[in-house]
Amino acid sequence: MLDTTADKLTLEEVARHDGRDGSYWTVVDNHVYDITEFVRDHPGGSIIRIAAGRDASVLFEQYHGPKSLGRARVALRERAHLIGRLAAQAGETVDPTFFRVVRQRVARHLHTRGLNRRGYPWRTIVELAIVMLVFVAAWVWRVAEGSYLAAIVCGVMLGRLGFLMHSGNHAASFGNRVGNRVLGLLMDFAGGSSRVWTVDHQVSHHLHPNVHGRDNDCAIGSPLLRFHPKLRRRTWHRYQHIVTFVGMSIGLIKWLVSDIVDHATGHAGVTRFHVTPGDWARLLAFKLNWMCIHIVIPGLVVGWGTALGTAFVMMAAGAYYVESIFIVNHIQPGLVPPHKEHWAMTQVRATSNWSSGSRLANAMSGGLNHQIEHHLFPAMSPHLYPEISPIVRNTCLEFGLPYANHRSFFHAWWSTFSYLRQLGRHSGVENE
């Protein structure tokens, strides 16, 4: 229902309606909407909750393709309540031409190839089935014999589930919300929290990549580590390039505690979110499930020491697989974006690829070697990124934007290692 009121509202007022009082407000193109009723029957599912209490203009554009964007605007006007406008015109005043052009070219290419944004959903189903079968077989082996090799296999499979989770929570794998939600819950099954992840990753990171004070990834491990030139350099950072790659082994284990803290505080880093009783119930149920599967049952069968040891090895293997893929895409020299550019241009300037166009690298990384394409089209199936990468690259060059692409994962990894060393030893580095 459309309410034509012209009341002027502030972002602070909008932020108070993130679900804590039972109401959900959001901002799209400087218009403030009450989406409380729309949350329950949103075609894309609960992903709309990440828009509550904030300016969701970029999210709105990111998650709707050129064909569905018009329908989404109509649905928003018809099924939400327009209650006013922002008091200050805080929306984009920068040139959106780059994104409009690259989006049109990509859509045209997919249409010509007879594809849609979901790509090949059957591939996702097949992969999920195979990964789960291998994971269960390795888990049985680990429980029966206390095998550390089985624990490594379990960890690698958790990493593969992490890539599937990533696409599901981005609503990128299926055209229906149930399928995407099932994939998203793989994060909870692995010991994390899909609720925290959506806030931390889709809001904090994807809206403000490599922007200090907005992107939580800039401050991971701070003050122990310095991942961003805007952070203060301290003496102990001198060896962070070594400490980081040793410390990655506990990357997944920290979820077990940090998710509970985030739920208790209602903050994922600098980003606030509303925690419902349902969120708490899901969090605690999956944490208990993880403890039973990976600690209690193995402990009763092979002993507590072996159970804890193999659980650590499993989570460390998963962490090294997943985090090695993620860390090389943004912690590189020259990727701190300037201010006041269109959001799509910011994504390009803050991101780098490796082995762009390679279908093998795409499969091994869950599509995240095509990080530029992913940041421009987060709701697109990662199976399609090799298809569209030449279009994205050529359009970037046409608009004078960098298209950073390391020729292999190992070159990207070495560049990250060297950049961490530079950040740890020098206060003045590029883009500070």
C-alpha positions in Angstrom: 0.0 0.0 0.0 1.4 3.4 -0.9 1.3 6.3 1.5 2.2 9.6 -0.1 3.3 11.3 3.1 6.3 13.6 2.6 7.6 13.3 6.2 11.4 13.9 6.4 13.2 11.1 8.3 16.8 10.5 9.3 18.9 7.4 9.1 19.0 7.3 12.9 15.2 7.1 13.0 15.3 4.3 10.3 17.9 2.4 12.3 15.6 2.2 15.3 13.2 0.0 13.2 15.4 -3.0 12.5 13.0 -5.4 14.1 13.7 -4.7 17.7 10.2 -3.2 18.2 8.5 -5.5 15.7 8.8 -3.1 12.8 11.1 -3.1 9.8 12.0 0.0 7.9 14.5 0.4 5.1 15.6 3.1 2.6 15.7 2.6 -1.2 16.7 5.6 -3.3 16.1 8.1 -0.4 12.6 6.8 0.1 11.8 5.3 3.5 9.6 2.2 3.5 7.9 0.2 6.2 8.5 -3.4 5.1 7.2 -5.2 8.2 4.5 -7.1 6.3 6.6 -7.6 3.3 9.3 -9.4 5.3 6.9 -12.3 5.8 6.2 -12.9 2.1 9.2 -11.6 0.4 9.8 -13.7 -2.8 13.5 -14.0 -2.0 13.0 -15.1 1.6 14.5 -13.9 4.8 17.4 -12.3 3.0 15.4 -9.1 3.1 16.0 -8.8 6.8 19.5 -7.5 6.1 17.9 -4.4 4.6 16.1 -3.5 7.9 17.2 -0.4 9.7 19.6 0.8 7.0 19.9 2.3 3.5 19.5 -0.7 1.3 19.7 1.1 -2.1 22.8 -0.7 -3.1 21.6 -4.1 -1.8 18.4 -3.6 -3.8 20.3 -3.0 -7.0 22.8 -5.8 -6.4 20.2 -8.5 -5.8 17.9 -7.8 -8.6 18.8 -8.3 -12.3 17.9 -5.8 -15.0 14.6 -7.7 -15.7 13.6 -8.3 -12.1 14.6 -4.8 -10.9 11.5 -3.2 -12.4 9.2 -5.9 -10.9 11.0 -5.5 -7.5 10.3 -1.7 -7.5 6.6 -2.3 -8.3 6.4 -5.0 -5.5 8.1 -2.6 -3.1 5.6 0.2 -3.8 2.6 -2.1 -3.7 3.5 -4.4 -0.7 5.4 -2.0 1.5 4.4 1.4 3.0 6.1 4.5 1.8 6.3 6.6 4.9 8.6 9.4 3.9 12.0 10.5 2.6 15.4 11.1 4.1 15.8 14.5 5.6 19.2 14.8 3.9 19.7 13.6 0.3 22.1 10.9 1.2 21.7 8.8 -1.9 24.2 8.4 -4.7 25.0 11.5 -6.8 27.7 9.8 -8.8 27.6 8.5 -12.3 26.0 5.0 -12.5 26.8 4.5 -16.2 29.5 1.8 -15.7 27.2 -0.5 -13.8 24.3 0.0 -16.1 26.5 -0.8 -19.1 28.2 -3.9 -17.7 24.9 -5.2 -16.3 23.2 -4.8 -19.7 26.1 -6.5 -21.5 26.1 -9.4 -19.1 22.4 -9.8 -19.3 22.5 -9.8 -23.1 25.3 -12.4 -23.2 23.4 -14.7 -20.9 20.2 -14.4 -22.9 22.1 -15.2 -26.1 23.5 -18.3 -24.4 20.1 -19.3 -23.1 21.1 -18.9 -19.5 19.7 -17.1 -16.5 21.4 -15.7 -13.4 21.0 -19.1 -11.5 23.2 -20.8 -14.1 23.2 -24.5 -13.6 21.3 -25.4 -10.4 21.7 -29.2 -11.1 25.5 -28.8 -10.6 24.9 -27.4 -7.2 22.6 -30.3 -6.3 25.1 -32.9 -7.5 28.0 -31.2 -5.7 26.1 -31.0 -2.5 25.2 -34.7 -2.7 28.8 -35.8 -3.4 30.3 -33.5 -0.7 27.9 -34.7 1.9 28.5 -38.4 1.1 32.3 -37.9 1.3 31.9 -35.9 4.6 29.7 -38.6 6.2 32.1 -41.4 5.1 35.1 -39.5 6.5 33.2 -38.7 9.7 32.4 -42.4 10.3 36.1 -43.2 9.6 37.2 -40.5 12.0 34.8 -41.6 14.8 35.6 -45.3 14.4 39.4 -45.1 14.3 40.3 -41.6 15.4 41.9 -41.0 12.1 43.6 -37.7 11.5 43.6 -38.2 7.8 39.8 -38.6 8.0 39.7 -35.4 9.9 41.6 -33.6 7.1 39.1 -35.0 4.6 36.2 -33.8 6.7 37.8 -30.4 6.9 38.2 -30.1 3.1 34.6 -31.1 2.7 33.5 -28.5 5.2 35.4 -26.0 3.0 33.4 -27.1 0.0 30.2 -26.8 2.0 31.4 -23.3 2.9 31.5 -22.3 -0.8 28.0 -23.8 -1.3 26.8 -21.9 1.8 28.3 -18.7 0.4 26.2 -18.9 -2.8 23.1 -19.9 -0.9 23.2 -17.0 1.5 23.7 -14.7 -1.5 20.6 -16.2 -3.0 22.7 -17.1 -6.0 22.1 -20.9 -6.4 18.4 -21.4 -6.9 15.4 -19.4 -8.1 13.5 -20.4 -5.0 14.1 -19.2 -1.5 13.9 -22.7 0.1 16.8 -24.1 -1.9 19.0 -21.0 -1.1 18.0 -21.2 2.6 19.0 -24.8 2.9 22.4 -24.1 1.4 22.7 -21.1 3.7 22.2 -23.2 6.8 25.3 -25.2 5.9 27.1 -22.4 7.6 25.3 -23.3 10.9 25.9 -27.0 10.3 29.7 -26.3 10.0 29.7 -24.5 13.4 29.1 -20.9 12.4 26.0 -18.7 12.1 24.3 -17.8 8.8 22.6 -14.9 10.6 25.9 -13.3 11.6 27.5 -14.1 8.3 24.8 -12.3 6.3 25.3 -9.2 8.3 29.1 -9.3 8.5 29.6 -10.3 4.8 26.7 -9.0 2.8 26.2 -5.7 4.6 29.6 -4.8 6.1 31.9 -6.3 3.5 29.9 -6.1 0.2 28.6 -2.6 0.7 31.9 -1.2 1.8 34.8 -3.4 0.6 38.2 -2.4 2.0 36.7 0.8 3.5 38.2 1.3 7.0 35.6 1.7 9.7 32.8 0.2 7.5 34.2 -3.2 6.3 34.8 -5.5 9.2 37.3 -7.5 7.2 39.7 -4.5 7.5 40.0 -5.0 11.2 40.2 -8.8 11.5 42.6 -9.6 14.2 43.2 -6.0 15.1 45.3 -4.9 17.1 47.2 -8.1 16.8 47.2 -7.9 13.1 47.3 -4.9 10.6 45.3 -5.8 7.4 44.6 -2.2 6.3 46.9 0.9 5.9 44.5 3.0 8.0 45.2 0.9 11.1 47.9 2.0 13.4 51.2 0.1 12.9 52.6 -1.5 16.1 55.9 -3.2 16.8 54.5 -6.7 16.8 53.1 -6.3 13.3 56.6 -6.8 12.0 56.0 -10.6 11.9 52.3 -10.5 11.0 52.9 -12.1 7.6 54.0 -15.2 9.4 51.5 -15.0 12.3 48.6 -14.6 10.0 49.2 -17.8 8.1 49.8 -19.7 11.3 46.7 -18.1 13.0 44.4 -19.0 10.1 44.2 -22.5 11.6 41.8 -21.3 14.2 39.7 -19.3 11.7 36.7 -21.7 11.9 37.0 -22.5 15.5 36.5 -18.9 16.5 33.0 -19.1 15.1 32.0 -21.3 18.0 32.4 -18.4 20.5 32.3 -15.2 18.4 28.8 -16.0 17.0 27.4 -16.2 20.6 29.1 -12.9 21.5 27.7 -11.2 18.3 24.2 -12.4 19.1 24.5 -11.2 22.7 25.7 -7.7 21.7 23.6 -7.4 18.5 26.7 -6.3 16.6 28.8 -8.1 14.0 31.8 -5.9 14.1 30.7 -2.3 13.4 27.4 -3.5 11.9 24.3 -3.6 14.1 21.6 -6.3 13.7 18.4 -7.4 15.4 18.5 -10.8 17.1 15.1 -12.6 17.4 14.3 -15.6 19.7 14.3 -17.7 16.5 17.9 -16.6 15.8 18.9 -17.6 19.3 17.2 -21.0 19.0 18.8 -21.8 15.7 22.2 -20.7 16.9 22.1 -22.8 20.1 20.6 -25.8 18.4 23.3 -25.9 15.7 26.1 -25.2 18.2 24.9 -28.2 20.3 24.6 -30.3 17.2 28.2 -29.5 16.3 29.4 -30.4 19.8 27.6 -33.7 19.7 28.8 -34.7 16.3 32.4 -33.6 16.5 33.2 -33.9 20.2 30.8 -35.9 22.3 30.2 -38.9 19.9 33.9 -39.2 18.9 34.9 -38.7 22.6 32.8 -41.6 23.7 34.1 -43.9 21.0 37.9 -43.1 20.7 38.6 -41.0 23.8 38.4 -37.3 24.5 41.9 -36.4 23.6 41.6 -37.9 20.1 38.2 -36.4 19.7 39.5 -32.9 20.5 42.7 -33.4 18.4 40.9 -34.6 15.3 38.2 -31.9 15.7 41.0 -29.3 15.7 42.7 -30.8 12.6 39.3 -30.9 10.8 38.5 -27.2 11.5 42.1 -26.2 10.7 42.0 -28.0 7.3 38.7 -26.3 6.5 40.0 -22.9 7.6 43.1 -23.1 5.4 41.1 -24.1 2.4 38.4 -21.5 2.7 40.4 -18.6 4.2 43.3 -19.0 1.8 40.8 -18.4 -1.0 39.2 -15.4 0.7 42.3 -13.6 2.0 44.0 -13.1 -1.4 41.1 -11.2 -3.0 41.3 -8.0 -1.0 44.5 -7.9 1.0 46.6 -6.7 -1.9 48.4 -3.4 -2.6 46.4 -0.7 -4.4 42.9 -2.0 -3.3 41.8 0.8 -1.0 39.0 2.5 -3.0 38.6 6.3 -3.2 35.5 8.0 -1.8 32.5 9.2 -3.7 32.3 6.8 -6.6 29.4 4.6 -7.7 29.2 1.5 -5.6 30.0 -0.8 -8.5 33.2 1.2 -9.3 34.2 0.8 -5.7 33.8 -3.0 -5.9 36.2 -3.1 -8.8 38.8 -0.9 -7.2 38.7 -2.8 -3.9 38.9 -6.3 -5.4 41.3 -8.6 -7.3 40.9 -11.9 -9.2 43.2 -14.7 -9.9 43.2 -17.1 -12.9 40.3 -15.1 -14.3 38.4 -17.1 -17.0 39.6 -20.5 -15.7 36.8 -22.9 -15.2 39.1 -25.2 -13.1 40.1 -22.4 -10.8 36.5 -21.3 -10.6 35.4 -24.8 -9.5 38.2 -25.2 -7.0 37.5 -21.8 -5.4 33.7 -21.9 -5.5 33.8 -19.1 -8.0 35.7 -16.8 -5.7 38.8 -16.5 -7.9 36.4 -14.3 -9.9 36.0 -11.9 -7.0 35.4 -8.8 -9.1 32.5 -10.5 -10.9 31.2 -11.8 -7.6 31.2 -8.3 -6.0 29.4 -6.8 -9.0 26.8 -9.7 -9.2 26.7 -11.4 -5.8 23.3 -13.0 -6.6 24.6 -14.7 -9.7 25.5 -18.3 -9.8 29.3 -18.7 -9.5 29.2 -21.2 -12.3 28.6 -18.3 -14.7 31.6 -16.1 -13.7 34.0 -17.6 -16.3 31.2 -16.8 -18.9 31.0 -13.2 -18.0 34.6 -12.4 -17.0 35.7 -11.2 -20.5 32.7 -8.8 -20.6 33.5 -7.4 -17.2 37.2 -7.1 -17.9 36.6 -5.3 -21.2 34.0 -3.0 -19.8 36.3 -2.1 -16.9 39.1 -1.2 -19.3 36.7 0.8 -21.4 35.7 2.9 -18.4 39.3 3.3 -17.2 38.9 1.0 -14.2 41.6 -1.5 -13.2 40.8 -5.2 -13.6 43.3 -6.7 -11.2 44.0 -10.3 -12.0 46.8 -12.5 -10.7 47.8 -15.2 -13.2 47.5 -17.9 -10.6 46.5 -18.5 -7.0 50.2 -18.9 -5.9 51.0 -15.5 -7.4 48.0 -14.0 -5.6 49.0 -15.7 -2.4 52.6 -14.4 -2.6 51.4 -10.9 -3.3 49.2 -11.0 -0.1 52.1 -12.4 1.9 54.4 -9.7 0.7 51.8 -7.0 1.3 51.2 -8.2 4.9 54.9 -8.0 5.5 55.0 -4.4 4.1 52.0 -3.3 6.2 53.7 -4.8 9.3 57.0 -3.0 8.7 56.1 0.4 7.3 53.5 3.0 8.5 53.4 4.7 5.1 52.2 2.3 2.4 50.3 2.7 -0.8 46.7 4.0 -0.4 47.2 5.1 3.2 
